[in-house]
Amino acid sequence: MGPGILIPVLVIAIVVPVGVTWAHRRFKSPGSAGDEPAGAPGARLTSNALRALASPPWRLVYEIQHERLGGVEHVVIGPPGIFALVTSMEPVPTAPECEPDAHAIARAAILRGALDDALRRCAMASDRLVSVHWGVNAGGLSAIDLLPGATAVDGRQLEAWAASQAARPDGASLTPTQVDLAWQTVVTAIGRPDPLP
């Protein structure tokens, strides 16, 4: 065997197994593209509960990838406003006994930030962050305002909570055209096809 054939044989014998091993580890490691995020089963519970909402007047964007809107899993848009939803497997928290912490208010606003950036394209903003809880609800509360701009809702009573959202804090409701525009803006901002061509 001459050197002209020996070098390609050695390359194939060494480089190919190393490349296959690297690719196998890369695609099977936690957090790879094929794995679901840790909150995916909870997000799916919320998604299924949201499907009970009437459309119209509600428009929904389901199961948004974490990197698209900074952790917001779903967006609910209707006459009462635009709500960013996240899912928790914890029980609904109890009513706060003291004034809300400025850092907690800021965290809620920061979590809604990517959604607000997307909505800025249509001159709108989200109204609040809603955390949907699927843990055992010992207190029996269906929803509780935790702090300005953040609400906790029992996932089993999500439809009742949506029905109770009669009007925005400023008294103005979104028109059907505004609802559709906000929905179209969010859907295209996360890279999905335009629902209203």
TAGI-V218147 format. One record per pair of residues at least 24 apart in sequence whose ideal C-beta (glycine too) atoms are under 6 Angstrom apart, sorted by the first residue. I is the first residue (numbers start at 0). GAP is how many residues later the second one is. D is the distance in whole Angstrom. If there is no record, write none. Layout:
i=[I | I]
gap=[GAP | GAP]
d=[D | D]
//
This chain:
i=[36 | 38 | 41 | 41 | 41 | 42 | 42 | 44 | 45 | 45 | 48 | 48 | 51 | 52 | 58 | 58 | 60 | 60 | 63 | 67 | 68 | 68 | 69 | 70 | 71 | 74 | 76 | 76 | 76 | 78 | 78 | 79 | 79 | 80 | 80 | 81 | 81 | 81 | 82 | 82 | 83 | 83 | 83 | 83 | 84 | 84 | 85 | 86 | 87 | 87 | 88 | 88 | 89 | 89 | 90 | 90 | 90 | 91 | 91 | 91 | 91 | 91 | 92 | 94 | 99 | 103 | 104 | 104 | 107 | 107 | 117 | 117 | 120 | 121 | 121 | 123]
gap=[29 | 48 | 45 | 47 | 92 | 30 | 44 | 89 | 41 | 86 | 106 | 109 | 107 | 109 | 120 | 124 | 125 | 126 | 126 | 122 | 45 | 46 | 44 | 40 | 43 | 111 | 102 | 105 | 106 | 94 | 95 | 85 | 88 | 46 | 87 | 44 | 45 | 100 | 45 | 47 | 28 | 31 | 42 | 45 | 45 | 47 | 45 | 45 | 43 | 45 | 45 | 46 | 43 | 45 | 44 | 45 | 46 | 41 | 45 | 49 | 60 | 62 | 59 | 49 | 47 | 43 | 42 | 43 | 41 | 42 | 68 | 71 | 64 | 59 | 63 | 58]
d=[6 | 6 | 4 | 5 | 6 | 5 | 5 | 6 | 5 | 5 | 6 | 4 | 5 | 6 | 5 | 4 | 5 | 6 | 6 | 4 | 4 | 5 | 4 | 6 | 5 | 5 | 5 | 5 | 5 | 4 | 5 | 4 | 6 | 3 | 5 | 5 | 6 | 6 | 6 | 5 | 5 | 5 | 5 | 5 | 5 | 6 | 5 | 5 | 5 | 5 | 5 | 6 | 6 | 5 | 4 | 5 | 6 | 5 | 5 | 6 | 5 | 5 | 6 | 6 | 4 | 6 | 5 | 6 | 5 | 4 | 6 | 4 | 5 | 5 | 5 | 5]
//
